[in-house]
């Protein structure tokens, strides 16, 4: 925070954001198989066949900003033993399944006000299964949420020291490439107090948990599709911060070590885990979150 800069009220922060439009290029992501995550009684990690042809490009890009990274894991961040894959028999309404978004930065970022996590889904079925339809009017409407309830004693930092508020913003079937087997999820985090956060290089920070709830698996409305293999890719995390009184946005897109920005649900070696790029997006959808 520079001299003379006062705390930015949340409504002012959002108003400024709504006057901006971000352009997100059609840049593919590439990933490699991961086989060394911890085992657990109800989940199994397996490898996806992946885009080895462009791996060298990703490695070269990552080395340029080795300290900047994004990651997506089941249950907890990688430093706490987060998993790359989950499997379940889908014969009961399973317990909550959190996906944890985490980041690291290459340079200090002061006066951090919030984050937006952009997650794309690719299913093995021709259309998005009912079980993953969390949007209004979907079979499991409202059964995906976001929070900052990270594990106590986590090895990953909390930039807002427990003061952040997370919201599951949306699930949009058909995005980002217009295919009926895809969907896009957005989750946002903001700090409602006048005390912005700080990001330092060398620390992995928890951003938010995107929680898939178990209701409607076997209990009414018994939404089909829990057994369908699904790949989820964290395409980017947008960091909102104040600099000289103006809200700025930094986009983090480089995968963490081991290309840990993708996870699988009911993963099998044949699961079609495609590269899923983001596309242009407007900040206007944030308006309803902070009215």
N, C-alpha and C positions, 0 to 999 in steps of 0.2 A: 504494500500500500504506500503510495507516494505521499509527500508532504501536502497537507491540505485536503487529502481525499477523505471524505466521510464514508460511513457505512452506506451501502446501496440498498434501499428498501426492495423487497422481493417484487413488488408490483412494478417498480421502475425497471428492475432487471428484466422482467418478462416483457414489458412494453417495448423496451429497446430491441429485444430479440425479435419481436413480432414485426419490426420494421425491416428486418434483414432477411435475405434468402440465400441459403447455402447452395452451392453447386457441387454435387458429388460425382466425380467422373466414373465412367464405366471401366473400372480397372479390376481385372480378375485377381483373386487371391489363390495362392497355392499352399498345399499342406502335405505333410508326410505322415506315414503311419506311426502310431505310438503304441508301445507294447509293455512299458515298464511301470504302469500305475498300480497302486496297491489293490489287493483283492479284497472283497467284502462278501458277506454271506448272501446278500440278495442282488448283487450286481457283478457283472463280468466284463472285463475290458477286452475288446477285440480290435483288430486293425481294419481300416477301410483301404481298399485299393485307391490310389490317389494320383495326382497329376505329377508324376515323376519327371515328365519332359520339361516342366518349367521350374523344377526345384532349384536349379542352379541360379536362376534369375532371382528367386526369392531369397536365397542365401546371400547373394551379393548385395541385394537391397537392404537386408537386415543388418549386415556388417557395417553399413554406412551410419546407422543410428542404433548401435547395439543396445543402448540403455533404454530405448523407447520400445514399448511392447504392449500388446493387448492379449488377454487370455479369457477363455471360457471353460469352466470345469463344473462337473456335478459335485454337489454337497459343499465344497469349500475351495479356496484358492489352491494353486499347485503347491505352494510352500507348506500348506497344511494337509497335503495328501489328496487333493481333489482328483476326481476320476474323469477319464475321457469317455466312458461308456457306461450305460445302465441297461439292465435287462430285468424283466418282470413277467410273471405268468398271467397277470391281468385277471385273476380269478376272485379278487376282492377289491374294494376301494382302497388303493394303496395309500401309504403315508405321503405327506408332501415331499416333492422332489425339487430341491432348489438348484438352479444353475447360478454359479457365482461369476460375476464379471470383475476382472481385476486389470490394473494397468501399472506401467512404470514409465517414467519420463527421462529424457536425455538431459534436460536442463531444468532449473528451478522454475516453478510456476507459482506466483504469489496471487493472493486475492481470488482464490477459486470459489465460484458461486454455484456450480452445478455440473452435471454430466448428462449426456444422452447416450444410451447403449443401443446399437442397431444390430439386430440378430435376424438372420435369414434362415428359413427352414426349407429342406428338400425331402420329400417323402418318397418311398419306394412305390406307392400306389399311384394310379393315374390322377387321382384327385386328393385333396387334403382330407384325411379321415375326420369323421365327426369328433373323435376323441380330442383332436387338436383344434377344434373350432371354439376358441375362447372369446371371439368377438361378440358384440351385441346381436342377439338372435341366433347365435351358434348353439350347437348341442350342449356345449359346456361353457356357456356364457358366464363370464366372471370367475372362472376357476383357474385363472392365471393372475398372479399378483406380483408386486415388487416390494422389497423391504430392504432394510440395512441391518438385519438381525444376524450379524456375523458371529462366528464362534468366539466365545470368551477366550482370551489368550492367543488369538490368531497371530501367526507369524507375518501376516500381511496387515499393513497399516490401515487406519480409518482417517481419511483426510478431514472429516468433520467431527471427529471425536464423539460419535454417537448422536450428533445434533442434526444429521441429514434426514431428509424425508424423501422416500422413493415412491414412485407411482408407475404402475403398468399402464403405459399410455395407449397402446393399440396393438391389435393383430389384424393384418390386412391380407386376406387370401389373394393369391395371384401375383403378389410382388415377390421379388423385384423384377422378374423377367416376363411376367404375364402368363406364366404356366399354371394350370389348375393344381399341380402337385407342389406348389410353392406357397410360402407365406412369409410375411415380414413382421417382426415384433419390435416395438420401441418401448424402452423403459427409461424414465428420467429421474434424476436425483437433484434436489436443491437444498440449500441450507436456509431455513426460515429466520434464523437469528442474524444479527448484524455482524457476526464474526465469520468471515470467509475462511476457507481452508488454505493449506499450503502443500505443494507437492515438491519433493526433493528427489534428485537422482539417487539411485542405489537402493530405493525402497519400492517394494511391490505394494500397491494400495488396493484394497477392496473398494469397489464402486457400488455395487448393489447385488442383491439376489433376485432372480426372476424365478418365482415359485410356481411349479405345476402342481395343482391340488388333485386329489384322487377321486373326488365325488363324481358320480355319474359313470363310473367304470362298470360296476355291476348293479348298483342301485339305480332306480329310475333317474334319468331317462335311459340308462344303459347305453351310452354312446359307443359305437363300434370304432375300432381302429387302434386300440391300445397296443396290439401286437405288431402293428406295422412298423418296419424299420424307418427311422427318421434321422437325418443329419441336421445339426444346427450349427451355424457359422456366425461368429461374432465378426462382422465386417468392419466396424469402427466404433470408437468411443469419442464423442465430442466433449471437449473440456471447455467450459465457460468460465471466464475470469475477467476481472476488471483491471484495466491498465490506463492510467492517467484519466480516470473518470469515464472511460468508454468500455462497454462490454465487448470482449473479443472472444473468438472461438478458435480452438486448436483441435485438429482432427488427428487422432492416433489410429493407425491402420496396420502397423507391422505386427505380425504374429509373435508371440512369446516363443522361447526356446522349445524346440520340438514341434513347432507350429501348433501350439496349444490353444488356438482360437476356434477350434471345432470340437464338437462332442457328438456322440451317437446315442440314440435310443433304440433298444432292441436291435443292436447292430449285428450284422453278419458279414462275412467276407464279400457277399454279392451286393451289399447295400449301395445304391447309386448316390454317393456323396459328391455332388457336383460342385465346381467352383461357382459361387453365387455372388456376383458383384452387386454393389448398391447402385442406385441411380439418383437422379435429382429429387430433392425433398425440400419441402417448405417448413419453416418453423411455425407456421400458422396453427398447426395441430396442437401446439403446446398451450394455446390460449385457454382452453377449457379446463386445464389442470390447475390453474392458479386464480380462477375467478373468486 
